[in-house]
Amino acid sequence: MPLTTGLVVVALLASGATAHGDTVVLAIAGSVEEVLTNIRNWLMGILAGLATVFLTIGGVRRVFGSGDPGEQEKAKEAFKAAGIGYGLAALAPLVVTVLKGIVGA
């Protein structure tokens, strides 16, 4: 195994690949409003995704914790966390509107 790794390294070094010093711009924001809109979209996506994970965990705990009161309580807590997450995701546009007012965009 080490022999093949050594051969691959030698082949890569001998290939003459050079690194270019060009600057690559990954994203350009046209305005502050565009940045805040992107933040809102990311925030809503992350919160909705996490809420969905908690909803799934709560459902699995509810189904597989058939008679255990401890598991049923944990399922309820997961459902509550999912509801809070969905609520925050729904409020994300309001938060961005407040930020726009603060920034002046």
Secondary structure, DSSP 8 states (H G I E B T S, - for coil): -HHHHHHHHHHHHHTT-------------S-HHHHHHHHHHHHHHHHHHHHHHHHHHHHHHHHH-TT-HHHHHHHHHHHHHHHHHHHHHHHHHHHHHHHHHHHT-
